[in-house]
Amino acid sequence: MSRLTADSSAAASPGTPGSGAPGDAAPRTMPRAAGGKPDGRTDRKAEPRAERKAERRAERRSRRYRRDVRWSPYLFISPFFLFFTAFGLFPLLYTGWASLHRVSLHEPTTMEWAGLHNYTRLLEDEFFWNALRNTFTIGVISTVPQLLMALGLAHILNYRLRGAMFFRVAMLAPYATSVAAATLVFVLLFGRDYGMINWALGFLGIENINWQTGHWTSQLAVSSIVIWRWTGYNTLIYLAAMQAVPRDLYESAALDGATRWQQFRHVTIPSLRPTILFTVVVSTIGATQLFGEPLLFGGAGGQKGGPDHAYQTLGLYMYEQGWFNFHLGRASAIAWAMFLILLLIALVNWLIARRLRRS
């Protein structure tokens, strides 16, 4: 009986949870879950909302990636097209438009329509035909020896030599030299009274030659400058092409008893046909645009190509008409004539290359 009384009094004592007394402690609360529910359950609406946000972020990244892949290449190459349009295409079109007008250098914005008069006048201009002949002869005199020497030097450098890297760098040195510096040095070499060339010819009993006034002598002097500057450049091009020729061909030719000269004729030359065609076309284009060497070689009156226009090229004649005679319309017509000549050269190159591919 006493045990039951003690148990009941302990159950009803103040501060015991569950008793209805004012002193009872507050009931414990359950911790809130991540979703905000007191019973520990997560909010079912919060999960789809987070997934939708992640999907939208992934979709935006995917769109940015697709735009980057699609438009970045155009952005990278756009500087070339911008500069080409500003400094290549626009001058070409403007020159073509000016060639159809009478334009003076004193008033370049004032144009008088002339149609094809500037072009028909070139057909009757003896100085234009003289410049065209000089351009052709200087181009032949400078291109043929230049490419033959480059081919021979490349063949020599293709073999194992001591200091081969030094010789290859030395071949490229003339190309890296300034046109003005190289031409002034050659002017001193070809001087009539003090030049080293005449000094060397004097030992052979040849009198001093006035290289700047003679027709052929002046063209030979100008061509020598071009040969000196561009032979090394073409040598390295040929050397790179020779190193791409399979060595098995040379070994097979050697086993058949072919000498080095026969290997060069029957193995190297046929393998270099595309490269030789490329150098011929590039050299021809460079000869058509020849300007700096004859201008500086002639001194103060270099734009005339000597006293009798002996080495006046198309570039010099255009320069004389535009900046000394102030006829910008005629100079523009000459520029477009040179452009048409270059297109003709490109067409011949394409026909020859096509025939070589078929063969």
Disulfide bonds with the S-S distance in Angstrom:
none
